[in-house]
Amino acid sequence: MSDNLPYTVVEGIRCFSPEVASSYADYPDGGFDLTDKSGESSFWVRSRNRLFKSIVYDQMAPTGKTKFLEIGCGTGGFIQQIVENENLEITGSEIYLKGLLYAKKNLPHVDFIQFDVTQGEIGEKFDIIVAFDVIEHIEDDVAAISNINKMLHKGGVLIMTVPQHMFLWSKLDEIVKHKRRYSRRELITKLQENGFDISYSTSFLFMLFPLMLISRIFDKGRDQSQSDEVALEKRVVFSNALNWIFDHFMRIDEALIRLGISLPFGGTLVIIARKR
């Protein structure tokens, strides 16, 4: 029996899981507004886009087209960084329709679909699938990993990032509806048990990790009575000066990872895995 999901078209977008398209059970809908408004100025968004773009390009086929799927593309911010590459056939997927409407407005010629990756497959095979800070929002992360494996060609590549270290758990994790933060061992084990071999793993947010740790300690003493929208903006929006300073620290992380060094700790875990 096929696990391929049927779809219906809603506002010009193919929806494979329409019953959850407006639930926002695993991510706040206001997060899409904030990302669209301030994403380009964020040191974190800029740094991760630079790094992830370089990793995707390194994993592309040397000749011909590479079929690419992003799981949890949000407002399409990362796809904007790679859309000019004519050797990528890009599909962006997101469980919530609000993010997709922003993405489609910004990138009208890209194929965006609405899709809950825990429910099955979309009837296509891909060479590269990426999921950047996605599966920590998913209760059944093993089902998501298994379905991603099924949607890859043999030897296809998964590039995945997740928040790392449960001792960093904070109000921010609760606001954005994380289910967990991962240890390296936990995520690698889940990937290996679902048909992947690990090519490379590293921490990210290494140079800024001491500041991140201190901020999480002080965060416990913050005013907890604010609305989630206000609290989220206070925790992820920084001044131009701080964004400039933090951006330069992040470039050290990026350079070390591009050299193939596996950084031992940090706020984010990056995994490159290949389907057996």
C-alpha atoms as an extended CHARMM CRD file, in Angstrom:
* protein
*
       276  EXT
         1         1  MET       CA              0.0000000000        0.0000000000        0.0000000000  PROA      1               0.0000000000
         2         2  SER       CA              1.3850000000        3.4160000000       -0.9610000000  PROA      2               0.0000000000
         3         3  ASP       CA              2.1760000000        6.0040000000        1.7080000000  PROA      3               0.0000000000
         4         4  ASN       CA              1.7760000000        8.7930000000       -0.8710000000  PROA      4               0.0000000000
         5         5  LEU       CA             -0.6490000000       11.4200000000        0.3660000000  PROA      5               0.0000000000
         6         6  PRO       CA             -3.3800000000       12.9670000000       -1.8160000000  PROA      6               0.0000000000
         7         7  TYR       CA             -3.5740000000       16.7360000000       -1.9860000000  PROA      7               0.0000000000
         8         8  THR       CA             -6.0600000000       19.5370000000       -2.3760000000  PROA      8               0.0000000000
         9         9  VAL       CA             -5.2820000000       23.0510000000       -3.6300000000  PROA      9               0.0000000000
        10        10  VAL       CA             -5.7830000000       25.9100000000       -1.1600000000  PROA      10              0.0000000000
        11        11  GLU       CA             -4.9410000000       29.5130000000       -2.1910000000  PROA      11              0.0000000000
        12        12  GLY       CA             -2.8790000000       28.1660000000       -5.0780000000  PROA      12              0.0000000000
        13        13  ILE       CA             -0.8010000000       25.8250000000       -2.8890000000  PROA      13              0.0000000000
        14        14  ARG       CA             -0.9330000000       22.0280000000       -2.9470000000  PROA      14              0.0000000000
        15        15  CYS       CA             -1.9440000000       20.9220000000        0.5440000000  PROA      15              0.0000000000
        16        16  PHE       CA             -1.1580000000       17.3230000000        1.4590000000  PROA      16              0.0000000000
        17        17  SER       CA             -2.1940000000       17.7500000000        5.1280000000  PROA      17              0.0000000000
        18        18  PRO       CA             -4.9230000000       20.4180000000        4.9770000000  PROA      18              0.0000000000
        19        19  GLU       CA             -6.4670000000       19.4200000000        8.3040000000  PROA      19              0.0000000000
        20        20  VAL       CA             -3.4410000000       20.8330000000       10.1920000000  PROA      20              0.0000000000
        21        21  ALA       CA             -2.6050000000       23.7330000000        7.8590000000  PROA      21              0.0000000000
        22        22  SER       CA             -4.0420000000       26.3510000000       10.2310000000  PROA      22              0.0000000000
        23        23  SER       CA             -3.6580000000       24.6540000000       13.6210000000  PROA      23              0.0000000000
        24        24  TYR       CA             -0.3090000000       26.2200000000       14.6670000000  PROA      24              0.0000000000
        25        25  ALA       CA             -0.0660000000       23.5200000000       17.3310000000  PROA      25              0.0000000000
        26        26  ASP       CA              3.7160000000       23.1620000000       16.9950000000  PROA      26              0.0000000000
        27        27  TYR       CA              4.8230000000       26.7030000000       16.0910000000  PROA      27              0.0000000000
        28        28  PRO       CA              3.2920000000       30.1080000000       16.9170000000  PROA      28              0.0000000000
        29        29  ASP       CA              1.7000000000       31.8250000000       13.9450000000  PROA      29              0.0000000000
        30        30  GLY       CA              3.2140000000       35.1420000000       15.0920000000  PROA      30              0.0000000000
        31        31  GLY       CA              6.6490000000       33.6450000000       14.5080000000  PROA      31              0.0000000000
        32        32  PHE       CA              6.1020000000       33.8460000000       10.7540000000  PROA      32              0.0000000000
        33        33  ASP       CA              5.2920000000       37.5690000000       10.9970000000  PROA      33              0.0000000000
        34        34  LEU       CA              8.4350000000       38.2100000000       13.0460000000  PROA      34              0.0000000000
        35        35  THR       CA             10.6300000000       36.1800000000       10.6920000000  PROA      35              0.0000000000
        36        36  ASP       CA              9.3320000000       38.0180000000        7.6440000000  PROA      36              0.0000000000
        37        37  LYS       CA              9.8370000000       41.3890000000        9.3390000000  PROA      37              0.0000000000
        38        38  SER       CA             13.2610000000       40.9960000000       10.9670000000  PROA      38              0.0000000000
        39        39  GLY       CA             14.8740000000       37.8760000000        9.5040000000  PROA      39              0.0000000000
        40        40  GLU       CA             17.2150000000       39.7230000000        7.1570000000  PROA      40              0.0000000000
        41        41  SER       CA             18.7320000000       41.7950000000        9.9870000000  PROA      41              0.0000000000
        42        42  SER       CA             19.2550000000       38.8580000000       12.3820000000  PROA      42              0.0000000000
        43        43  PHE       CA             22.8790000000       37.7540000000       12.8290000000  PROA      43              0.0000000000
        44        44  TRP       CA             21.6160000000       34.2040000000       13.4440000000  PROA      44              0.0000000000
        45        45  VAL       CA             19.5500000000       34.0380000000       10.2580000000  PROA      45              0.0000000000
        46        46  ARG       CA             22.3460000000       35.5240000000        8.1500000000  PROA      46              0.0000000000
        47        47  SER       CA             24.9810000000       33.1920000000        9.5780000000  PROA      47              0.0000000000
        48        48  ARG       CA             22.9470000000       30.0160000000        9.2650000000  PROA      48              0.0000000000
        49        49  ASN       CA             21.9810000000       30.9280000000        5.6860000000  PROA      49              0.0000000000
        50        50  ARG       CA             25.6380000000       31.3810000000        4.7180000000  PROA      50              0.0000000000
        51        51  LEU       CA             26.6530000000       28.0910000000        6.3170000000  PROA      51              0.0000000000
        52        52  PHE       CA             23.7260000000       26.0330000000        5.0850000000  PROA      52              0.0000000000
        53        53  LYS       CA             24.0950000000       27.3920000000        1.5630000000  PROA      53              0.0000000000
        54        54  SER       CA             27.7260000000       26.2770000000        1.4670000000  PROA      54              0.0000000000
        55        55  ILE       CA             26.8010000000       22.8110000000        2.7870000000  PROA      55              0.0000000000
        56        56  VAL       CA             23.9950000000       22.3600000000        0.2420000000  PROA      56              0.0000000000
        57        57  TYR       CA             26.2640000000       23.4110000000       -2.6220000000  PROA      57              0.0000000000
        58        58  ASP       CA             28.9660000000       20.9840000000       -1.4250000000  PROA      58              0.0000000000
        59        59  GLN       CA             26.4300000000       18.1300000000       -1.4720000000  PROA      59              0.0000000000
        60        60  MET       CA             24.9890000000       18.8260000000       -4.9340000000  PROA      60              0.0000000000
        61        61  ALA       CA             25.6240000000       16.4790000000       -7.8330000000  PROA      61              0.0000000000
        62        62  PRO       CA             28.7200000000       17.6000000000       -9.7970000000  PROA      62              0.0000000000
        63        63  THR       CA             26.7190000000       17.5610000000      -13.0360000000  PROA      63              0.0000000000
        64        64  GLY       CA             23.0630000000       17.7390000000      -13.9560000000  PROA      64              0.0000000000
        65        65  LYS       CA             20.0850000000       18.6990000000      -11.8300000000  PROA      65              0.0000000000
        66        66  THR       CA             19.7500000000       18.1110000000       -8.0870000000  PROA      66              0.0000000000
        67        67  LYS       CA             16.2100000000       17.6630000000       -6.7410000000  PROA      67              0.0000000000
        68        68  PHE       CA             15.9950000000       19.5860000000       -3.4650000000  PROA      68              0.0000000000
        69        69  LEU       CA             13.2990000000       19.6420000000       -0.7700000000  PROA      69              0.0000000000
        70        70  GLU       CA             13.2280000000       21.8210000000        2.3250000000  PROA      70              0.0000000000
        71        71  ILE       CA             11.0610000000       20.4920000000        5.1640000000  PROA      71              0.0000000000
        72        72  GLY       CA              9.7570000000       23.3550000000        7.3010000000  PROA      72              0.0000000000
        73        73  CYS       CA             10.7380000000       26.1700000000        4.9570000000  PROA      73              0.0000000000
        74        74  GLY       CA              8.8130000000       28.7760000000        6.9540000000  PROA      74              0.0000000000
        75        75  THR       CA              8.6220000000       32.0180000000        4.9920000000  PROA      75              0.0000000000
        76        76  GLY       CA             11.1400000000       30.7770000000        2.4130000000  PROA      76              0.0000000000
        77        77  GLY       CA             14.1300000000       32.6890000000        3.7700000000  PROA      77              0.0000000000
        78        78  PHE       CA             16.7110000000       29.9830000000        3.0630000000  PROA      78              0.0000000000
        79        79  ILE       CA             15.3120000000       29.1580000000       -0.3620000000  PROA      79              0.0000000000
        80        80  GLN       CA             15.8020000000       32.8250000000       -1.2850000000  PROA      80              0.0000000000
        81        81  GLN       CA             19.5560000000       32.2320000000       -0.7910000000  PROA      81              0.0000000000
        82        82  ILE       CA             19.7600000000       29.3350000000       -3.2720000000  PROA      82              0.0000000000
        83        83  VAL       CA             17.0020000000       30.0180000000       -5.7720000000  PROA      83              0.0000000000
        84        84  GLU       CA             19.4350000000       31.5290000000       -8.2900000000  PROA      84              0.0000000000
        85        85  ASN       CA             21.2220000000       28.1590000000       -8.6910000000  PROA      85              0.0000000000
        86        86  GLU       CA             19.8550000000       26.7460000000      -11.9290000000  PROA      86              0.0000000000
        87        87  ASN       CA             21.0670000000       23.2240000000      -11.1220000000  PROA      87              0.0000000000
        88        88  LEU       CA             18.6870000000       22.9570000000       -8.1590000000  PROA      88              0.0000000000
        89        89  GLU       CA             15.0960000000       21.8550000000       -8.6830000000  PROA      89              0.0000000000
        90        90  ILE       CA             13.5920000000       23.3430000000       -5.5200000000  PROA      90              0.0000000000
        91        91  THR       CA             10.4960000000       22.3920000000       -3.5580000000  PROA      91              0.0000000000
        92        92  GLY       CA              9.7020000000       24.0900000000       -0.2680000000  PROA      92              0.0000000000
        93        93  SER       CA              7.3530000000       22.4790000000        2.2510000000  PROA      93              0.0000000000
        94        94  GLU       CA              5.8120000000       23.8380000000        5.4330000000  PROA      94              0.0000000000
        95        95  ILE       CA              3.0760000000       22.4450000000        7.6580000000  PROA      95              0.0000000000
        96        96  TYR       CA              1.4330000000       25.8420000000        8.2620000000  PROA      96              0.0000000000
        97        97  LEU       CA             -0.2040000000       27.8330000000        5.4970000000  PROA      97              0.0000000000
        98        98  LYS       CA              0.7090000000       31.2520000000        6.9050000000  PROA      98              0.0000000000
        99        99  GLY       CA              4.4220000000       30.7130000000        6.3410000000  PROA      99              0.0000000000
       100       100  LEU       CA              3.7790000000       29.4410000000        2.8290000000  PROA      100             0.0000000000
       101       101  LEU       CA              1.7580000000       32.5070000000        1.8790000000  PROA      101             0.0000000000
       102       102  TYR       CA              4.7170000000       34.7120000000        2.8400000000  PROA      102             0.0000000000
       103       103  ALA       CA              7.0590000000       32.3970000000        0.9260000000  PROA      103             0.0000000000
       104       104  LYS       CA              4.9040000000       32.3550000000       -2.1950000000  PROA      104             0.0000000000
       105       105  LYS       CA              4.6260000000       36.1500000000       -2.1360000000  PROA      105             0.0000000000
       106       106  ASN       CA              8.4270000000       36.4900000000       -1.9960000000  PROA      106             0.0000000000
       107       107  LEU       CA              9.1890000000       33.6380000000       -4.4250000000  PROA      107             0.0000000000
       108       108  PRO       CA              6.2010000000       33.2110000000       -6.7580000000  PROA      108             0.0000000000
       109       109  HSD       CA              8.0040000000       30.8630000000       -9.1670000000  PROA      109             0.0000000000
       110       110  VAL       CA              9.1110000000       28.3010000000       -6.5420000000  PROA      110             0.0000000000
       111       111  ASP       CA              7.0320000000       25.1760000000       -5.9200000000  PROA      111             0.0000000000
       112       112  PHE       CA              5.7610000000       25.4080000000       -2.3300000000  PROA      112             0.0000000000
       113       113  ILE       CA              3.6040000000       22.7140000000       -0.7530000000  PROA      113             0.0000000000
       114       114  GLN       CA              1.8230000000       22.2730000000        2.5780000000  PROA      114             0.0000000000
       115       115  PHE       CA              2.8360000000       18.9820000000        4.1930000000  PROA      115             0.0000000000
       116       116  ASP       CA              3.0190000000       17.2410000000        7.5850000000  PROA      116             0.0000000000
       117       117  VAL       CA              6.0870000000       15.0370000000        7.2380000000  PROA      117             0.0000000000
       118       118  THR       CA              4.8720000000       12.6170000000        9.9300000000  PROA      118             0.0000000000
       119       119  GLN       CA              1.8660000000       11.5990000000        7.7990000000  PROA      119             0.0000000000
       120       120  GLY       CA              3.5670000000       10.0240000000        4.7740000000  PROA      120             0.0000000000
       121       121  GLU       CA              5.1900000000       10.9560000000        1.4620000000  PROA      121             0.0000000000
       122       122  ILE       CA              4.3600000000       13.3130000000       -1.4050000000  PROA      122             0.0000000000
       123       123  GLY       CA              5.0500000000       10.9450000000       -4.3070000000  PROA      123             0.0000000000
       124       124  GLU       CA              8.4360000000       12.3750000000       -5.3460000000  PROA      124             0.0000000000
       125       125  LYS       CA             12.0550000000       11.3840000000       -4.6790000000  PROA      125             0.0000000000
       126       126  PHE       CA             14.7880000000       13.9090000000       -3.9030000000  PROA      126             0.0000000000
       127       127  ASP       CA             18.5920000000       14.0440000000       -3.9580000000  PROA      127             0.0000000000
       128       128  ILE       CA             18.8730000000       16.4520000000       -1.0150000000  PROA      128             0.0000000000
       129       129  ILE       CA             16.3830000000       17.0510000000        1.7820000000  PROA      129             0.0000000000
       130       130  VAL       CA             17.0520000000       19.6760000000        4.4430000000  PROA      130             0.0000000000
       131       131  ALA       CA             15.2790000000       20.2820000000        7.7400000000  PROA      131             0.0000000000
       132       132  PHE       CA             16.6830000000       23.2810000000        9.5860000000  PROA      132             0.0000000000
       133       133  ASP       CA             15.4250000000       23.5420000000       13.1900000000  PROA      133             0.0000000000
       134       134  VAL       CA             12.2640000000       21.5780000000       12.4230000000  PROA      134             0.0000000000
       135       135  ILE       CA             12.0200000000       18.1490000000       14.0470000000  PROA      135             0.0000000000
       136       136  GLU       CA             12.3160000000       19.5280000000       17.5840000000  PROA      136             0.0000000000
       137       137  HSD       CA              8.7990000000       20.8730000000       16.9730000000  PROA      137             0.0000000000
       138       138  ILE       CA              7.4850000000       17.4030000000       16.0690000000  PROA      138             0.0000000000
       139       139  GLU       CA              6.2060000000       15.0090000000       18.7210000000  PROA      139             0.0000000000
       140       140  ASP       CA              6.8490000000       11.9180000000       16.5860000000  PROA      140             0.0000000000
       141       141  ASP       CA             10.2980000000       12.8430000000       15.3160000000  PROA      141             0.0000000000
       142       142  VAL       CA             11.0670000000        9.2110000000       14.4110000000  PROA      142             0.0000000000
       143       143  ALA       CA              8.1290000000        9.1140000000       11.9580000000  PROA      143             0.0000000000
       144       144  ALA       CA              9.4320000000       12.3400000000       10.3910000000  PROA      144             0.0000000000
       145       145  ILE       CA             12.9460000000       10.9050000000        9.9900000000  PROA      145             0.0000000000
       146       146  SER       CA             11.5840000000        7.6540000000        8.5430000000  PROA      146             0.0000000000
       147       147  ASN       CA              9.4520000000        9.4660000000        5.9500000000  PROA      147             0.0000000000
       148       148  ILE       CA             12.3380000000       11.7370000000        4.9850000000  PROA      148             0.0000000000
       149       149  ASN       CA             14.4190000000        8.6090000000        4.3500000000  PROA      149             0.0000000000
       150       150  LYS       CA             11.6850000000        7.1870000000        2.1020000000  PROA      150             0.0000000000
       151       151  MET       CA             11.5620000000       10.3900000000        0.0350000000  PROA      151             0.0000000000
       152       152  LEU       CA             15.2960000000       10.3130000000       -0.7360000000  PROA      152             0.0000000000
       153       153  HSD       CA             16.8820000000        8.5500000000       -3.6740000000  PROA      153             0.0000000000
       154       154  LYS       CA             19.3160000000        5.8160000000       -2.7020000000  PROA      154             0.0000000000
       155       155  GLY       CA             22.4630000000        7.5870000000       -1.5280000000  PROA      155             0.0000000000
       156       156  GLY       CA             20.5360000000       10.8440000000       -1.1050000000  PROA      156             0.0000000000
       157       157  VAL       CA             21.5940000000       13.3630000000        1.5120000000  PROA      157             0.0000000000
       158       158  LEU       CA             19.7860000000       14.7290000000        4.5590000000  PROA      158             0.0000000000
       159       159  ILE       CA             21.0880000000       17.9610000000        6.0900000000  PROA      159             0.0000000000
       160       160  MET       CA             19.4980000000       18.5620000000        9.4720000000  PROA      160             0.0000000000
       161       161  THR       CA             19.8820000000       20.9940000000       12.3500000000  PROA      161             0.0000000000
       162       162  VAL       CA             18.3050000000       20.9200000000       15.8020000000  PROA      162             0.0000000000
       163       163  PRO       CA             18.6970000000       22.8520000000       19.0660000000  PROA      163             0.0000000000
       164       164  GLN       CA             21.2060000000       21.1030000000       21.3060000000  PROA      164             0.0000000000
       165       165  HSD       CA             21.5830000000       20.3770000000       25.0580000000  PROA      165             0.0000000000
       166       166  MET       CA             18.5260000000       20.0450000000       27.2950000000  PROA      166             0.0000000000
       167       167  PHE       CA             20.3020000000       22.0600000000       30.0000000000  PROA      167             0.0000000000
       168       168  LEU       CA             19.7940000000       25.0810000000       27.7150000000  PROA      168             0.0000000000
       169       169  TRP       CA             16.0090000000       24.6690000000       27.8850000000  PROA      169             0.0000000000
       170       170  SER       CA             14.3920000000       28.0600000000       28.4610000000  PROA      170             0.0000000000
       171       171  LYS       CA             11.2430000000       30.1110000000       28.0650000000  PROA      171             0.0000000000
       172       172  LEU       CA             12.1670000000       30.6200000000       24.4110000000  PROA      172             0.0000000000
       173       173  ASP       CA             11.8800000000       26.8680000000       23.7700000000  PROA      173             0.0000000000
       174       174  GLU       CA              8.4110000000       26.9460000000       25.3110000000  PROA      174             0.0000000000
       175       175  ILE       CA              7.2890000000       29.9920000000       23.3070000000  PROA      175             0.0000000000
       176       176  VAL       CA              8.2730000000       28.4450000000       19.9670000000  PROA      176             0.0000000000
       177       177  LYS       CA              6.7900000000       25.0890000000       21.0570000000  PROA      177             0.0000000000
       178       178  HSD       CA              9.8510000000       22.8960000000       21.0490000000  PROA      178             0.0000000000
       179       179  LYS       CA              9.2510000000       19.3340000000       22.2070000000  PROA      179             0.0000000000
       180       180  ARG       CA             12.8840000000       18.7490000000       23.1310000000  PROA      180             0.0000000000
       181       181  ARG       CA             16.4970000000       19.7940000000       22.6540000000  PROA      181             0.0000000000
       182       182  TYR       CA             18.8020000000       17.0180000000       21.4390000000  PROA      182             0.0000000000
       183       183  SER       CA             22.0480000000       15.4350000000       22.4720000000  PROA      183             0.0000000000
       184       184  ARG       CA             24.3390000000       14.4340000000       19.6180000000  PROA      184             0.0000000000
       185       185  ARG       CA             24.0780000000       10.7710000000       20.5880000000  PROA      185             0.0000000000
       186       186  GLU       CA             20.2600000000       10.8320000000       20.6230000000  PROA      186             0.0000000000
       187       187  LEU       CA             19.8630000000       12.3180000000       17.1560000000  PROA      187             0.0000000000
       188       188  ILE       CA             22.5780000000       10.1990000000       15.5510000000  PROA      188             0.0000000000
       189       189  THR       CA             21.0300000000        7.0510000000       17.0170000000  PROA      189             0.0000000000
       190       190  LYS       CA             17.5740000000        7.9380000000       15.6600000000  PROA      190             0.0000000000
       191       191  LEU       CA             19.0200000000        8.6140000000       12.2160000000  PROA      191             0.0000000000
       192       192  GLN       CA             21.0450000000        5.3940000000       12.1470000000  PROA      192             0.0000000000
       193       193  GLU       CA             18.0500000000        3.3270000000       13.2630000000  PROA      193             0.0000000000
       194       194  ASN       CA             16.0240000000        4.7600000000       10.3660000000  PROA      194             0.0000000000
       195       195  GLY       CA             18.3030000000        4.0460000000        7.4370000000  PROA      195             0.0000000000
       196       196  PHE       CA             20.9590000000        6.7710000000        7.5390000000  PROA      196             0.0000000000
       197       197  ASP       CA             24.7410000000        6.7340000000        7.7690000000  PROA      197             0.0000000000
       198       198  ILE       CA             26.2920000000        9.8330000000        9.3460000000  PROA      198             0.0000000000
       199       199  SER       CA             28.7520000000       11.6890000000        7.1180000000  PROA      199             0.0000000000
       200       200  TYR       CA             29.4960000000       14.6180000000        9.4400000000  PROA      200             0.0000000000
       201       201  SER       CA             28.2700000000       16.1620000000       12.6550000000  PROA      201             0.0000000000
       202       202  THR       CA             29.2070000000       19.3760000000       14.4110000000  PROA      202             0.0000000000
       203       203  SER       CA             27.9400000000       21.8750000000       16.9050000000  PROA      203             0.0000000000
       204       204  PHE       CA             27.1670000000       25.4270000000       15.7570000000  PROA      204             0.0000000000
       205       205  LEU       CA             26.9230000000       28.6150000000       17.8680000000  PROA      205             0.0000000000
       206       206  PHE       CA             30.2530000000       27.5560000000       19.3610000000  PROA      206             0.0000000000
       207       207  MET       CA             32.0320000000       30.8910000000       19.7880000000  PROA      207             0.0000000000
       208       208  LEU       CA             28.9340000000       32.5210000000       21.2990000000  PROA      208             0.0000000000
       209       209  PHE       CA             28.0890000000       29.5330000000       23.4840000000  PROA      209             0.0000000000
       210       210  PRO       CA             29.2940000000       31.1120000000       26.7830000000  PROA      210             0.0000000000
       211       211  LEU       CA             27.0590000000       34.1490000000       26.1540000000  PROA      211             0.0000000000
       212       212  MET       CA             24.1590000000       31.8710000000       25.2270000000  PROA      212             0.0000000000
       213       213  LEU       CA             24.5970000000       29.8830000000       28.4360000000  PROA      213             0.0000000000
       214       214  ILE       CA             24.6980000000       33.0490000000       30.5530000000  PROA      214             0.0000000000
       215       215  SER       CA             21.6200000000       34.4560000000       28.8080000000  PROA      215             0.0000000000
       216       216  ARG       CA             19.6790000000       31.2480000000       29.5230000000  PROA      216             0.0000000000
       217       217  ILE       CA             20.6140000000       31.4380000000       33.2060000000  PROA      217             0.0000000000
       218       218  PHE       CA             19.4430000000       35.0530000000       33.4820000000  PROA      218             0.0000000000
       219       219  ASP       CA             16.3510000000       34.2830000000       31.4140000000  PROA      219             0.0000000000
       220       220  LYS       CA             14.9320000000       32.3140000000       34.3410000000  PROA      220             0.0000000000
       221       221  GLY       CA             14.6450000000       35.5780000000       36.2830000000  PROA      221             0.0000000000
       222       222  ARG       CA             12.8450000000       37.5320000000       33.5580000000  PROA      222             0.0000000000
       223       223  ASP       CA              9.3200000000       38.8150000000       33.7870000000  PROA      223             0.0000000000
       224       224  GLN       CA              7.2110000000       35.8160000000       32.7240000000  PROA      224             0.0000000000
       225       225  SER       CA              3.9270000000       37.7330000000       32.5590000000  PROA      225             0.0000000000
       226       226  GLN       CA              4.5100000000       39.1630000000       29.0610000000  PROA      226             0.0000000000
       227       227  SER       CA              2.5410000000       37.8400000000       26.1030000000  PROA      227             0.0000000000
       228       228  ASP       CA              4.3350000000       35.2160000000       24.0370000000  PROA      228             0.0000000000
       229       229  GLU       CA              4.5560000000       37.6260000000       21.0770000000  PROA      229             0.0000000000
       230       230  VAL       CA              6.3370000000       40.2870000000       23.1550000000  PROA      230             0.0000000000
       231       231  ALA       CA              8.5240000000       37.7270000000       24.9130000000  PROA      231             0.0000000000
       232       232  LEU       CA              9.5780000000       36.1490000000       21.6130000000  PROA      232             0.0000000000
       233       233  GLU       CA             10.5810000000       39.4730000000       20.0570000000  PROA      233             0.0000000000
       234       234  LYS       CA             12.6030000000       40.4740000000       23.1350000000  PROA      234             0.0000000000
       235       235  ARG       CA             14.5630000000       37.2160000000       22.9440000000  PROA      235             0.0000000000
       236       236  VAL       CA             15.3630000000       37.1080000000       19.2230000000  PROA      236             0.0000000000
       237       237  VAL       CA             15.5670000000       40.7330000000       18.0430000000  PROA      237             0.0000000000
       238       238  PHE       CA             18.8390000000       42.5750000000       18.7450000000  PROA      238             0.0000000000
       239       239  SER       CA             20.2220000000       46.0400000000       18.0430000000  PROA      239             0.0000000000
       240       240  ASN       CA             22.1770000000       46.7000000000       14.8660000000  PROA      240             0.0000000000
       241       241  ALA       CA             25.3970000000       46.9500000000       16.8730000000  PROA      241             0.0000000000
       242       242  LEU       CA             24.9150000000       43.5840000000       18.5870000000  PROA      242             0.0000000000
       243       243  ASN       CA             23.8950000000       41.9520000000       15.3230000000  PROA      243             0.0000000000
       244       244  TRP       CA             27.1200000000       43.2460000000       13.7320000000  PROA      244             0.0000000000
       245       245  ILE       CA             29.3070000000       41.9880000000       16.6060000000  PROA      245             0.0000000000
       246       246  PHE       CA             27.6100000000       38.5850000000       16.8520000000  PROA      246             0.0000000000
       247       247  ASP       CA             27.7410000000       38.1570000000       13.0710000000  PROA      247             0.0000000000
       248       248  HSD       CA             31.5270000000       38.4040000000       13.1620000000  PROA      248             0.0000000000
       249       249  PHE       CA             31.7870000000       35.8080000000       15.9350000000  PROA      249             0.0000000000
       250       250  MET       CA             29.5550000000       33.4750000000       13.9170000000  PROA      250             0.0000000000
       251       251  ARG       CA             31.9080000000       33.7710000000       10.9360000000  PROA      251             0.0000000000
       252       252  ILE       CA             34.5480000000       31.9760000000       13.0200000000  PROA      252             0.0000000000
       253       253  ASP       CA             32.1550000000       29.0540000000       13.4990000000  PROA      253             0.0000000000
       254       254  GLU       CA             31.4010000000       29.0340000000        9.7850000000  PROA      254             0.0000000000
       255       255  ALA       CA             35.0930000000       29.0120000000        8.8240000000  PROA      255             0.0000000000
       256       256  LEU       CA             35.9200000000       26.1340000000       11.1840000000  PROA      256             0.0000000000
       257       257  ILE       CA             33.0140000000       24.0450000000        9.9100000000  PROA      257             0.0000000000
       258       258  ARG       CA             33.9710000000       24.6930000000        6.2880000000  PROA      258             0.0000000000
       259       259  LEU       CA             37.4110000000       23.2990000000        7.1590000000  PROA      259             0.0000000000
       260       260  GLY       CA             35.6880000000       20.0890000000        8.2340000000  PROA      260             0.0000000000
       261       261  ILE       CA             36.2960000000       20.5880000000       11.9590000000  PROA      261             0.0000000000
       262       262  SER       CA             33.6440000000       19.1100000000       14.2390000000  PROA      262             0.0000000000
       263       263  LEU       CA             32.9830000000       21.6640000000       16.9520000000  PROA      263             0.0000000000
       264       264  PRO       CA             32.4460000000       19.9730000000       20.3560000000  PROA      264             0.0000000000
       265       265  PHE       CA             29.5820000000       22.0360000000       21.7730000000  PROA      265             0.0000000000
       266       266  GLY       CA             27.1810000000       24.8320000000       20.8750000000  PROA      266             0.0000000000
       267       267  GLY       CA             23.5500000000       25.8070000000       20.8370000000  PROA      267             0.0000000000
       268       268  THR       CA             22.7740000000       24.0020000000       17.5650000000  PROA      268             0.0000000000
       269       269  LEU       CA             23.6630000000       20.5580000000       16.2080000000  PROA      269             0.0000000000
       270       270  VAL       CA             24.3180000000       20.1120000000       12.4770000000  PROA      270             0.0000000000
       271       271  ILE       CA             24.1660000000       16.6620000000       10.8780000000  PROA      271             0.0000000000
       272       272  ILE       CA             24.8850000000       15.5310000000        7.3190000000  PROA      272             0.0000000000
       273       273  ALA       CA             23.5670000000       11.9970000000        6.7560000000  PROA      273             0.0000000000
       274       274  ARG       CA             23.2910000000        9.7530000000        3.6970000000  PROA      274             0.0000000000
       275       275  LYS       CA             20.5680000000        7.2300000000        2.9260000000  PROA      275             0.0000000000
       276       276  ARG       CA             21.9210000000        3.7040000000        2.8930000000  PROA      276             0.0000000000
